[in-house]
């Protein structure tokens, strides 16, 4: 008897699945602190290499007016402190820089309006700082004089309103002017030392180096580099320039006394202002 065809109900063997490629792990996300420090580190490197040329170029670009550069700085500082504190900080910078502008014009030197550079403060364009070290000292100290007065006005407003936000802003204003009194060129305190004893620039350079190691950040490192270069350049010119170079630093004793009294008075005012306006706890923005 013949057999019929065999029927199987088993499905055909399915081909084995090909091994899939492993899924790459997602890249680690940057924390907020890394997102902030990375661009600052890049900015510091660029400034160390091209900072001088950038400042010269910015001074020649007419489209970057004072108001426009203020807005750019406010936007930059807002990333750290929020826009309200950024506005107050930039206004305090403006008051400080206007002290230099006013004194330069009193010395008969044409001066530009301040140009703001994020995380570096502001600069004022002028062909010189005066005919001698006494004029340079007056121009240098005019910024902290007006700037300290501005910070004191903010502190008075904080006391009358009870606003810890304004107290914190006043504290930053006093600190800003105190830092600028460091006896190191190109800071304002270094301008004052030109009329007293330029040898204090080395003291200021030492203090700046200590500050850089204690509180390392790109700005103070830039101050140390620029200050060291400017101090070396000035003493080289003083040594090789002969009597003409030394005559620049010849200042009457009475002028030295006035400069010293103003300098010490500003140091004391800023230190006392920082102590009075210090906020021990976080404040609510108002």
Steps between C-alpha positions, in 0.01 A plus 500: 500500500657825396565768761355844449701819530614584851356817643682677780349773707828631628593847376828540314797594708521877531840652435688595813485873571816691428668645807423867532773755559525613863324826570761768579472646846369857504773760544527630856309820538685806618395638833404863531838584650686337211283680247600828666871433555573350157420815297676715762813287467489532121446877534797530734725314256398725213547812710849394606598460136301772323372724781713804421412495132133444578489806725664714234259373237194554719601858556486562126163338430255787511193280496581377851364801684486526876134406520541199271802368688312551828218280372746231395663507844163487676408194294831333589481572873136391505616145434664505844297737720169557325405811304410728792833462674678521163336836427607637838855372461544652153363833625755499782770432241372795297519733801858386567611549140335840475731616779793432267327670207420815699854532636660436162298783351590723794865431418431618144525150351225389260343180631249262349190374675551168681498183293382195698661160455328203668695353794775760456317815611529803275764712329526870418690609192754783541829589334675551836441517874648844544829683482647350817447242771290741706246529218505122455427457871209746486351317202550161664348595836203683347341167408503353853394837648184517290452122507519485880252786522266304272529188716435712810184637337379145435575409862303802623206390285530150644492633856197718436306222325628198692588327170763228531517495122630859503732420791656218297532731199669765715741236633602407146545870417731555797697186415534605136657831600717343770639248252580782257709666773750215489835680444566343163478650153273510309264505801404834655717443806800458271422838345509653847835335577651676198478825698631351826751220450493279189684231697163419658407339168708198601306479827176514301627231263585276795154552653336424165697174470394400852141583413525294181618193691242549776202570274604376154290631213574618145452870579755523783748294295457749216558788746823336618627450144413851381622657825830315488557601138408865562719520813800358315441731202475811718812428703694421185393835352587674827846345506580560134313825443734727690396827663204549268341175617577571866349848478158341443510361855619819668210606720487773763490372861169676562344315206632170632336567835165574333523187285594286801217641712249439220629147443492401868159664545358300210645177639337569835166604348478188283600268786245654737235497227558130433471425871175694536337364185600136539200266470544176696212309343338466161271785407177506308518703180258794515 
